[in-house]
Amino acid sequence: MTLEEKLSHLQASSMEEARAEGNAIIDNYREALEKVLKDHKEEMRWQAETRIKAEQSNARHMLNQANARTQLELKRKTGKVQVELKDKIFKEAHMLVNEYMQTDEYEAYLVKSIRKATEFAPGEDMTIYINPSDEPRLSSLEKATGTRLTVSSEDFIGGTRAVIRERNILIDNSFTTLLRNEYDKFIFSGGDGIA
């Protein structure tokens, strides 16, 4: 083998070895890059899923807040309308009470109320009050019940109040109290019977 052949052979084998090493380096680099790419894709997928879940959770939270605000506003408006209707109903009730107070039945009610009070504590010192608007009925009521009555300085619409001072007892059959108690107990119920 001549020197040129030896050089040519050496060059060919060196080139072959360099190509093999280069190809191995490239293959290793390619594998490393593919692994980095795969890891990057997985990381991006995980981040995207996490972001989607966070956005869904945020959207649900915002929807719940909007629903809560809407329900609160609806309850507030409903409550306002109910109070207006309740006030209107009791204004009409007050007018009906005023009409009732012009009847003979009202005077019979007063007699019955006075008798009940005296029956509650017979023989005890008691002050029975009638409303100032009932002062024209004073003598007929005293005559019908055989009881001394006092005209109240306070307007309580109608009805009676009796006070037994020795026992700190108030028998309150005034229309003011009766209407207030009914107003406080009055509740609008929904169509399904739920308040």
Secondary structure, DSSP 8 states (H G I E B T S, - for coil): --HHHHHHHHHHHHHHHHHHHHHHHHHHHHHHHHHHHHHHHHHHHHHHHHHHHHHHHHHHHHHHHHHHHHHHHHHHHHHHHHHHHHHHHHHHHHHHHHHHTTSHHHHHHHHHHHHHHHHHSTTS--EEEE-GGGGGGHHHHHHHHT--EEE-SS--SSEEEEEEGGGTEEEEEEHHHHHHHHHHH-----TTS--
